[in-house]
Amino acid sequence: MKIPAPGRIVQGIHMRVEGRGSPVVVLEAGIAASSVSWSLVQSRIAEFTTVISYDRAGFGWSEATPTGPTALDAAHSLSCLLDASGQMGSFVLVGHSFGGLIARLFAQHYPNRTAGLVLLDPVVREEWREMSAAKERMLGRGVMLSRRGAWLARAGVVGFALKMLTGGSRRIPKMMAKLSAGKGSGVADRLVGEVRKMPKEHWPAIAQHWSQARSFAAMADNLENLPASVRQLDEAQTMGDLPVTILTAARPIPEHARDVALSTRGCQVILPRSGHWVQLDAPDAVVDAVRRMVELVRA
């Protein structure tokens, strides 16, 4: 049975709105993630303000629309989505990984619509701006595997493997991943590991999303344009007095420290026990950071 969208569809894009009050918090997912990735934090944020999660074009319950595949395109699309859905005022943007880059670009291009930023282990731009040969090979492999995934999804292979996985079987999905991805099967293993951190009731929805070729096609487009996306940010532009909080996973990252220094109200928090998916590994820290930001904006 097809799982219906928990939110509403606005111009082909799925968005889920919970809570009441302002400022409105907008959750921006990672490069190939959907609104489901916020399942551990959205309802908790809704206890003290309005919070929106959404699926970018091609992911989750959103249609594959002819929008551009760069982070700046995503920032412009978000502005249009907020307008179309009747959401007004300034927003607190919470961005994970690639979503952090989208949030930064939104703040640069729509400063009057940005009240604050909470960035969860945002993508390290310098790693992709001028790529090493190893990084170039890694990115190329990711694009290739995503294109292959789209083909396998059309053939029904991905849907079968995910159905077996969510049903409790590990052997068949792992075997199929190795056969289809070769050395890239480790990526599938890591993704499965992250999915298993989410509440089990969300697994069927994730399996439904990744059984569709458009999800893999969207991921390939985003990965392919990652170097162009990081170059879209004006690195010389400061953030003035915009409140900015960066939650860095595992260990200090110099670029994150430099980014918070661009704001007179910047703050960095190191989470030594968290992996890259901060909202899954440290949801309490995320909710607390968003709560502090909302209180700061209200004050």
N, C-alpha and C positions, 0 to 999 in steps of 0.2 A: 504494500500500500504506500502510495506517495505521501510523504510527510509535508503538510501544508506550512507555509511561511508563518512564523509566530507574530510578525509585524505586518505592515502594510506595504504595498507596492506603489511607488511614486515614480512615474515616467520610466518604468522598467527596473527601478532600483528598489531593493528591499531595505526597509528601515524599521527599527524597533524602538519605540519611545516608551519609557517608564518614568514614574515619579512625577513630582510637581516642584515648581519653584525655579529660581534663577540664581546664578547663571546656569545656562544649559551646558551640560558636559557632552562632548562628542567623542566617541571611542573610535580610533582609527587603527585597524588591524594591520598585521604584518603583510609581507609581500604576497603570500599565497594563502592567507588566512581569511576567515569570514567572521561574521558577528558571533558565531558560536564560540569563538576563542575567548570571548568576554563572559562566558557563562558563570564563572566563579565570582565576578565582581559587579556586574551590571545591576542586579537586583539590590545589592547592598548600597551602591551609590544612590539608587532610586529612593532610598530611605531618607535622604537629606536634600535632594535636588532632582531636577529633570535630567535624564541621561538618555542618549541616543547611541545605538550601535547600528551599523549598516553594512551591506555587502557591496564592495566595488563591482563594477561591471564584469560579468563573467564568473563571479564567485558566488557561493552560497545560493540564495534564491533569486539573485539578480540576473537579468538578461545580459547577453553579450552585446553591448551597444557599440556603435562605431566611434567611441571616444578614443583619444590618444592613449598610449600605454606608458607615458612618463609620469613621474611624481607630480610635476606641475599640472599636467592634464588632470590628474586625480584631485588636486587642490581646487582647480576651477570647477570640476564636476561636483565636488562637495558643496561649494558655494551655491551652485545652481540647485542642488538637491534641497538645501536648507531653505532657499527662496520658494521653491515649488511646494514644499511641505508646510510653509507658513511659519517657519521658525525664524524669529527676529532677535535682534540684540547682539551682544558680544558673547563669544563662546569660550569655554575652557576646553582645549583640545588635548586628548590623552592619546598619544601615538606609540605603538609598539614597533620597534625595529624599523622597517621601511616606512611604516606608518608615522614614525617620528619625523622622517624627512618630509613627508606630506604635510604634517602639522607645521613644521618650520616654514615651508613654502607658503602655506596658507597664511601664516602670520606675516610674512614679508609682503605678500600681495594684497592681503585684506587686514591691515593693522587695526582698522576701526571695528572689525568683527571678531577680534581676538582679545580675550580678557586674560588668558593665562595658558601656559603650556606645561603638561606633565609628560615627560618622555621616558619610555620604558626601554632601557638598553637600546637606544637608537642606533641605526646602522652607522658604522664607522666609515665616513665618506672617503677619507684619504686612502682607504684600501682599494676603492673602486675607481677613484678619479684618474689615477695613473697606475694601471694594473701591472703587476709583475707577470712574468710568463706563467707562473704557477696559478695565479688568480685567473688569468685569461683562460687557461685550460679548464679550471674548475667551473667558471661561468659557462663556457661553451658546452661542457658536459651536462650542466644543469639544464640548459636550453634544449639540448639534444634529447635528454631523458624526458623532458616535459612534452616535446613533440611526439616522442614515442608513446608516452602515456596517453595522449589524445587518441592515437591510433588504437591502442589497446582498449581504451574506454569504448570507442565506437564498435569494436569487435566483441564487447561484453566481457572481456577477460578481467578488467579491473572490478567491475560490479560483482562478478562471481567470487573473486579473491576477498573483497571487502565483506561480502555476505558471510563467507566462511570465518573471517576474522572476528566480526562482531558476534558471530554465533559461538565463539570460544575456540575455534581451531587456529593453530598457529603454523602448523607444519606446511599445509598447502599454500597459504599466502606467502610464506617465506620462500618456498621453493619456486613459486611463480615469479616473485620479485627477482630472485637470482637469475632465472631464465630470461626475464625480460630486460633487466637492468644491468646485468653483469656486475662489474665492479661498483656500479652505482647503487646496488641493493642496500648498502649501508644507509643511504639517505632515506629509503623507505622505512628501514628499521627505526631510525630516529624519529621520523614523523609518527609512526605507530606508537612509539613511546610517549610522545607528547599528547597524542589523542587519548591515550589511556589515563592521563592525568585529569581529563575532563569527566564530569559526571556521566555515568554509564548511559543514562537516558538520552544523551546527545549523540552517542555513537552512530545510531542509524541515520541521523540527519547528515553527519559528516560522510558516511559511506554513500549516501544518496548524492551528495554534491560531487564527490570524486569519482562517481561512476559515470559522470558526464564529461564528454570530450571538451566542452567549453571551459571547464575549470583548468584543465591542463594547458589549453591554448592560451588562456589569459595568463597563467603562470609563466609560460614560455615568453610571451610578449613583455611581461614585466621584467623578467630576468635579462632578456636581450637588451633592454633599454636602461638597465641599472646604471652603467657608466654615464650615460647622457643625463639621467635623473639627478645624480649627485652633483653634476656640474651646473645644474639649474639654480642652485642656491648661491646667493651673493655672499660669499664668505667674508667680505669686508664690512658688511652692514651689521651694526650693533643692534641689540634688541631693546635699548633704552631702559625704561623702568618696567618693562613687561615681566610679570612674575613667571619664573621658569624653574621647574624642578626636574632633575634627571635622576632616575633610578638606574644605577649601573650594576650589572650582574657580575658576581664572582670576584672581580679584581678591578683596580683603578684603570681607567682608560683616559689617556691624556687629552684626546679630542673632546671627550665629554666635559672635562674640567675647563678646557678653553671655551666651550660653548656656554657654560653657565656664567663664565666671566664676561660674556658679551651683554649680560643684563645686570643692572644695579640691584636687582632682586632675584639673583640666580642662586640655586642651591643644588648640590649634588649629594646623593646618598648611595653608599656602596652596600650592596647586599651580598655578602660573601657566600651565603648558602644557596643562592638562587642561580638557576640556569638562565639561558637567554629568554625563555618564555616566562617573564617575570610575573605576569598576571595568573599563571598557573602554579608557579613555584612559591610565590610570595604574595598571595592575594590580599592579606592583611595590610602589608606595606603599601600596596597600590591604593587600596581604599583609604588608608590614612593620609597618603599624599594628596589624593583628590579632595578629601574632606578639608585638609588644611588650605589647599588652593581655593576652594569654593568660599571658605570663611574669609580668606584674605581679599578676594575679589568683592565679597559683600561688604567688607569693612571699608 
